[in-house]
Amino acid sequence: MLTPVIMAGGTGSRLWPLSRQLRPKQFLSLNNDSTMMQRTLTRLEGLEQRAPIVICNEEHRFLVAEQLRQIGADGGRILLEPMGRNTAPAIALAAIAAMQEGKDPLLLVLASDHLIQDVERFHASIEQAIPLAEQGHLVTFGVVPTHAETGYGYIHQGSELGQGFKVRRFVEKPDADTAATYLASGEYLWNSGMFLFQASRYLDELAQHQPTMLEACLSAMAEAADDLDFTRVCAEAFAKCPEDSVDYAVMEKTDKAAVVPLDARWNDIGSWSSLWDVSDKCDAGNSCHGDVLHEDTRNTLVRAESRLVTTVGVEDLVIVETKDAVLVAHKDKAQDVKKIVQRLKAEERPEFKNHREVYRPWGIYDSVDNGERYQVKRITVKPGAKLSVQMHHHRAEHWIVVSGTAEVTNGESTYLVSENESTYIPIGQVHALKNPGVIPLELIEVQSGSYLGEDDIVRLKDNYGRA
């Protein structure tokens, strides 16, 4: 029986402004109502499998938990990496966690942000790989190339091995001429970064090739602590772990590497041009999402998130609008969006880290307006959810209920505030907000004071382990 291991720690910087540090592409709905991570899990339906193990970082833990809950996969285990150490240690943590239950399952290691459109063929490749993994091979899935791609690493397949092949070698991203040679030979596959192997076999290989890494991961999991739905890996122990990819640490060193071809309309959606490639288009080649009007426009991706976007007389562009940013790029330069993200990060601009809408375990808030000494937010609290008991040193808050009912703790008093009613929280007052009803609570919050940063929150008690 398979245990899916979902790697959910990426940033997706080339899909900015939709993908941000605190809400990267695996948690977004790009060409479907479900998010990329949700589709990664739901496409496994029909395979014999255990509950998944999801590996993510601290900042994304509540996004992961909520998205698993939405698709009925909340029985899975969520491992929180205290810092990034690349894929080899992450998979080691999952393998150790899987074996803690007294079993030694086959681990199906998947990225959380890939698109696979032919699920039937995907399942067929997995079934072909299972006997090889049960025989002790470390199986990777090599995507059958459709063109001479220079953005992927390649796998050179060797002699036949069951329903797969031995891996002759892994090769880095080639130049255009080399990629064309690979494609013409028929012996090379794109390196997808997906794997199938027995948990113990992977750990055995680490013990042989990366003993320091294995020791650090074992220590980090031995000292891990459970917190709500999460397993917090020990930061002090994990910090001693070397950083390396699974390819370099294990797959290129083992003599048990095997590859199974995957021809299932795979795409890693690594850029806006990749998304245009796999999206539905009109006769003029345009892929439009949201409120879009176009005239004399061809082969263009237009994504409007919050307002009307119009185009006239353009072609081969990417145009993406969000509430706080607009991207306009030529499709041929879509990979260079990451350069903008690097500049945003260097300048410490908020558009690098988060959207105007910010997700919290209790709901969401939208920073509608701000200026000197004031900020306006629209807050939505899920039924039954409660914000932390907190206070602020520098700001007061006015709350106006738009819909639903709020249970407000204001100092020593607790009372209800209904639609079209308001209340006031003075500077320094201990307070809390709860939605006691069965429908979402929506309210407008007006903050005023000398400092309005999110770090002016002193949490005294919290249902989500943040105090």
PEBEL-V990004 format. One record per helix or strand. SS is the DSSP state (a for helix, b for strand). FROM is the first residue (numbers start at 0). TO is the last residue. Records with the same first field share a line. If there is no record, write none. Layout:
BEGIN
SS = FROM-TO  FROM-TO
END
This chain:
BEGIN
b = 1-6  19-19  22-22  48-56  76-80  105-110  114-115  137-143  153-160  163-170  187-197  224-226  229-231  256-261  265-266  286-288  291-294  297-297  300-303  308-311  314-314  316-320  325-329  356-359  362-370  373-380  385-385  388-390  394-402  405-409  412-416  421-424  430-433  440-448  457-460
a = 12-14  24-26  35-41  57-69  85-98  118-133  175-184  198-208  210-221  234-237  245-250  271-277  330-345  349-352
END
